[in-house]
Amino acid sequence: MSKVHSGVEQALPLLAAENLTKSFHDGLEKLHVLRGVNLRIERGEMLAITGPSGAGKSTLLHLLGTLDRPTDGKVYLEGVDIYGLPDAKLAPVRNKRIGFVFQFYHLLPEFSVFENVLLPAMAGGKGKIARERASRLLDRIGLGKRMHHLPGQLSGGEMQRTAIARALINNPDIVFADEPTGNLDSDNSMSILSLMRELNEEDKQTFVIATHDCSIAEQAKRVLSLTDGRLADN
């Protein structure tokens, strides 16, 4: 049984990181990317993490979202030490409670928009309910008439909308968006951020967005900057 966060007597945040560190070896040199990051994310937040390219934003999101393991430190999801879970229990957490949106979409080119959105739900063993949710999501984000198109037939903005719908298919607690507008022009960037704000405000969906673009970060409700491996208020 995993340990419960020591702050259980207080209202637990949705997600918290304590003294999170990550180092890599480059030959004989040890590279310190994150140096004791502490972070508290409340349910329903829309948080932006800024910093220049190479600052470690992607690394931080990967650790918070269980795509990679920290060198040291803890990540708690509603008080549960997620890296204290065995792999068999961590996999469902990653699939059902966490969503990811990437800069380069990561859509499967041979699958339709609808099939790409549905994939995480099928991995979780869902059927008809997931298909209905996928259809509703695509209608809501303006792709209802494009659901049977292949990714190669979509614009960049449409591909990123598809990726957002895929991230939401399992109704996750939190969605991590890693430079979600980095491959888009300014109009499509603002359209994607507008969609995220709408989902945050109307559905109380929690978003954590990593971006080097200050104009994108300004759309969030809270902004933190990552500098020299540490987080600070912007």
N, C-alpha and C positions, 0 to 999 in steps of 0.2 A: 504494500500500500504506500503510495507516495505521500510525502510530507505536505502538510498544509502550511501555507505562508504564516509566519509568526505574527503578522498583523491582523489575524482573523477576528480580533475583538473589534476592529474598525470595519467600516464598509469596504469590502474587497473591490479593488479595481477589476475591470475586465481582464487586463493583462498588465504585468509588471516585470521589469528586468532589474536585477540587483547585481551590481559589480560585474557587468558583462564584459568579457575580454575575448579577443580573437587575435592570434598570432599565426604567421606563416613563416616557413623557412624558405629562403631564396639562396640556395647553395649553403654557404657557411653563415650567412647573415639571417638574423631573426627579425621579421617585419611585424611591428605591433600596429594592427589596424584599429582595434578598439581597445581603449584603456580604462576599463571600469565604468561602463555606461549604466546609469540608473534612470529608469523611466517608468512612468505610471500612465496608463491609458484607460480612460473611463468609457463605459458603454455609451454609444451614441456620439462619440467624438469624431471630428474630422481634423486630423493632425497632419501637418506637413513637416518633413525633416529636410532641411536644406544643407548645402555644402557643395564645394567644387567637385568635379569629376575626380575619382580616386580617393575621396575623403572617407569612404567606408560605408556609404549609405546603403548600397546593395547588400553588403555583408551584414549590416545590422538588421535589415528586413529579413534576410534569409535565416538569421538566428532567431528572430522573434517569431517567424512563421514556420519554424522546424524544418527548413530545407537544408540546414547545416547545423553543426553542433559547436557550442562555444568552447574556447580553450579553458575558460573558467567563468564562474558566475551562474546565476539562476534565471530562468524565465518561468513565471507563474501565470497560468490561465485560470482565472477565478479562484486563486489560492492554491491550485495544484501545480506542483513542480513538474512541468511537462517533460523535461529531460531526465526526470527520475522514473518515468514510465518505461516499461519494456517496449520493444519495437512493435509487438503485436497490439499494444494499446495506443501507442503513439500514432500509428498509421491511420486509424479512424479519426483521431483528433485532427490530423492534417487534412484529411479528406472532407470531413463534415463540418468542422468548426472554423476552418481557416480558408480564405480565398486569396488567390494571387492574380495580379494583372501585371504583365511585363511590357517593356518598351517595344519589343519586336513581335508581340502578339502570341507567338507559339501556337498558331492554329495548324491543324493537320490538313494539308492541301487537298487530299483526296476525299475528305469528308465535307458534307454540306455544313452551312452555318448551324442549322438545327442539330446535326449530329455532333459538331464540335461543342456546342453548349451542353448537350446531354451527357457527354463522356464522364465527367466526375460523378454524376448521379448513378450511371450504370455501374461504375466501379464500386459504388456503395450498395448495389443490389436493389435499386429502385426501378420501378417500371412505369405504369400508367400515370401515376401521380407526377413523376419527374417529367414525363413528356408534356403533360398539361402545363406544368410550371415553366418549362422551356418555352413553350408557345406563348404563354402570357408575358414572360420576360422580353421576348423578342418583339412582341407587339408594343410593349411599353417603351422600349428604347428605339422604336421606329424602324425595326427590321422585320416586321411581320411579313412583308411582301418579298423579302429577300432570303427567307429562311432555307430555301432549297437551292440557293446559289452556292458555288464553291468559293473559298476565300480569294482565289485568284480573280474572281469577278467583282470583288468589292474594292471600294476606296480604302485608304489608310484609316480614316475615321470610322468607317463601317466595320473594319476588321477589329479596331480597338473596342468598339461597342459590343461586338461579338465576344471578345475576350472578357469584358466586364460581365456580360450575361453568364458566361461560363463560370466566372468566379462566384456568382451569386446563386447558382443553380441549387446548391445544397443548403441555402439560407444560412450562411456562415455567421459566426459571431463577429468576425473581423475580416476585413479585406486589406491586404497590403498591395499597394500600387507602386511599382518600381519604375520611375521615369515614364509614366504612362503616356505623356504627350511628347516625349523626346524625339519621336519619329514622325511628328505631325506638323502641319503648318499652323499658323496662329489661329485661324478661324476654327479648324478642327480641334485644336488644343482647348480653346474656350468652350467649344461644344461638349467635349468630354468632361471638362471640369464642371460645367453646368449640370450635366447628367449626374455626376457624383454628388454634387451639392443637393440636387433634388432627392436622390436616394437617401442621403444623410438626413435631410430635413423632414421628409415625408415618411420614410420607413425606419428612421433612427439607425440606419446602417452605419457601423463604425468603419472609418477609413483611416489608414496611415499611408501617406503619399511621400515618397522620396523624390526630390527634384532639385536640380541646380538652378532652376528658373524662378527668380523671385516673384515675377508676375503670376506664376502658377501658385506658388506658396501663399501668396496674399489672399487666395480664394478660400483657404482653410480657416478654421476657427482658432487654431493654435499653431504656432510655428516654433520649431526648435532648430538650432544649427549644430552641425557636427563638425568640429574642428579639432585637429590633433588627437583624434580618437575619443573625444569626449563631447557630450551633449550640453548645450546651454540654451537658455531662452534667447530668442532672436530679438 
